[in-house]
Amino acid sequence: MIRALTIRFGLMYLGLVPFVAFMNHVKPAPGLVGASVIVYVFGGGLLIGRYCVAHEDEIPSRPPRETHRH
């Protein structure tokens, strides 16, 4: 699961750079670049969240802690 999430975050990050470069190159209306980046990041977060929910059984859990400490 950790490997799959790392790959998804990496692809999202690598996709963001050309996306911003393209938006800056076409010179859209003011504020559209920032708004589109926010939509891109929000959409990516939804996709990663959906993946986590679908693969919940693969998320490693912490081992139980001892009930007493010395």
Secondary structure, DSSP 8 states (H G I E B T S, - for coil): -HHHHHHHHHHHHHHHHHHHHHHHHH--STTHHHHHHHHHHHHHHHHHHHHHHHTGGGS-------S---
